[in-house]
Amino acid sequence: MNSFVSPFFADLMLWLMYIVLAAALLVTAYSVWHGMRTRRKGDDIVNRVPAGRIGWCVLSGLLLCLAVTFVLGSSDPVETNGQPFTSVFWLKATDMFIFTSILLIIGCFVSAIVSRFRS
């Protein structure tokens, strides 16, 4: 009774997704390498702004947000393609990425609005 048909361009879209993911990982690795290489001592404060402290706070906040959303993520099984999916880790990881993305997008909007009215 269940006859699932693969979309026509499914393989092409999967390969495109792999290529874009690889490109994003390469750009991220290059950016981290370049940032570490060009960083000098004393760059922690730029124009009287504690850039180093802000960077560490942002990284700590992101890791904390990922941990909290992973713990609070649902592990209820879902049905995909007519079969139950019950892997607790991947169900929680999916919720973690979705909720963290939503929180980061909301944070961007709030910070843009606050900075608009503050200056």
N, C-alpha and C positions, 0 to 999 in steps of 0.2 A: 504494500500500500504506500509506503514511503519511497518516492522516487526523486531523489535529489539530483539535480542536474548542475554540473559545474558551469559557471559563467564562461563565455567564449574567450575572454581575455584574462582569465584567472592566472594562468602561468606567467603571462607577460607582466601583470600587475604585481605578482609576488617577486619576480626578478627585479622590477623597478623599485620595489620596497627594499629589497636587499641592497641594491646599489645606493639608494639614498641613505640608508642606515649606515653603510660602510663609509660613505662620504662624510656624514655627520660625525662619526667616530674619528675619522682622520683629521677633520678640521678641529675638533675638540682637543685631540692629542697634540696637534701642532700649536694650538693656542696656549695650552698649558705649558708646553716646552718653551715656546717663545717668551711667555710671561715670566717663567722661572729664570730664563737665561738673561733677560734684560732688566730684571729687578735688581735694584741697588739697595744697599743699606741706607736707611734714612728716608726711604720712600713711604714710610708708614704715615707721615703727615704731609699732605699736599695742600698748599694754600690754606693752612690752618684747619684743614678738615682731616680727621683721623681715618684715612682711607684704609689702613691696615686693620684697624679695629672693626670698621664697618664690614670689610670683607670677611673677617672671621665670624662676625655675628650673623651675616647672611648665610654662610656655610653651615654654621651650627644650627640656625633656624631651619634650614632646609632638611638637614639630617634628622632633627627632632620631629619635624612635620612628617617626614617619611616613616619614622618609627611609630609615631602615634597613629597615623592613618593605617599602617599595617596591622597594629594591634586591634584597632577598632573595626577593621574590615570584616565583612561577612564571609562565613565559610559554608553558607547554605549551598547545597548542590544546585546546579542549573542544568537545564536540558538544552543540549546543542546537537543539531542534526538528528534529533530523535533519540539521542542517547544521553544518559545522565553524566555530568562532569562533576567529579567529587574530590579532586585534588585540592586539599585545604590550602597548601602553600600558594598555588597559582590563583585560586579564588581570592585570597587575601592580597596577593601582589597586584592583581588587577584592580581591586578596590583602592589599594594604596595609590597607584598611579593616577587613577581617575580623580579621587578626592584631592590629592596633592596638586594636580593640575588645576582643578577648580579653585582651590584656595590661592594658588599663585596668580591666577588670572584676576581674581577678586582683589588681591593685594596690589597688583599693578594698576587696576582702575582706581582704587582708593588712593594710592600714592600719587597718581597723576592728578587726581582732583585736588588733593591736599596741596600739592606743590603749585598747582595753578592759582589757588586762592591765597597761598602764603606769600608769593612774590609780587 
